[in-house]
Amino acid sequence: MSIWLGLALTAAFCESLKDLLCKRGLLTIHPLGIALATSGAAFPFLLGFFLLTQSMPVLGEHYITALLLGGSLNILALIQFMRALQAADLSLTMPFITFTPLFLLLTSPVILGEFPALSGLAGMILIVFGAYLLHIQEMRRGALAPFAAIVKDPGPRRMLSVAAIYSVTSTIDKLGVINSSPVFWSLSLNSFMVVGLLCLWLLRRPVASLPGHAYPWPILILIGVSHALTLIAQNLALAYATVPAVITIKRTSVLFAVIWGALVLRETSFRERFLGAACMVLGIGLIGFSE
């Protein structure tokens, strides 16, 4: 297994754990609170990892621009992400994040000049098709019914908007890594998001948690750890491979999400959703071969 593929798969697994924990936390905590906890709890781990393993990199001329754009868009995406998880099943909502590679086909060539090989392109299309198969039970209402569910269900619809935003931020992440270093960029982006989310929290002051429910601190800490590991693994992988390849592999976290949904959250339609996930695994093979 190549270095980038191992790092991207690590990011996918840690991402799925974070999503599961967020889904649990959203039972009692406002989405903005979970978003702030996700970034805030990850900060000390990212800072410690940077101080122990890295030195201050030379910052490129596009670093500040990438940070302002990437940070702002990631804040928007993270809040929308939490609202999507709150609105529907984990195994139903997460597959729509796999539309990111499709959007990347439009953004990455324009911004970075990176074009995937034909086999890689086929792999990305296959993964998106897998998301369709995850909702194959809707075909009883028509061939396009699985896509119509995006409009009808707020969970998938919101997650699709997150996928569109991530297609842009993923490319900006590449610029950030090029103009700094993988770990420093992870720390910078996280710091920007913590400050931004904290300002939003202070401005809106939503109810912290439902009445009668204590703050689930262990879950919040685990969310931070898994999020920190995801950021580090993803940005290290970006140093070795193209944006579409890394993000496509990372989005296979939906495969783990289907399993978590069935085993931990007792969600239904496991067979149909796992069939789509298996199709996505085949797409992973094509992406890996193209690299």
Secondary structure, 3 states (H helix, E strand, C coil): CCHHHHHHHHHHHHHHHHHHHHHHHCCCECHHHHHHHHHHHHHHHHHHHHHHHCCCCCCCCCHHHHHHHHHHHHHHHHHHHHHHHHHCCHHHHHHHHHHHHHHHHHHHHHHCCCCCCHHHHHHHHHHHHHHHHCCHHHHHHCCCHHHHHHHHCHHHHHHHHHHHHHHHHHHHHHHHHHCCCHHHHHHHHHHHHHHHHHHHHHHHCCCCECCCCCCCHHHHHHHHHHHHHHHHHHHHHHCCCCHHHHHHHHCCHHHHHHHHHHHCCCCCCHHHHHHHHHHHHHHHHHHHHHC
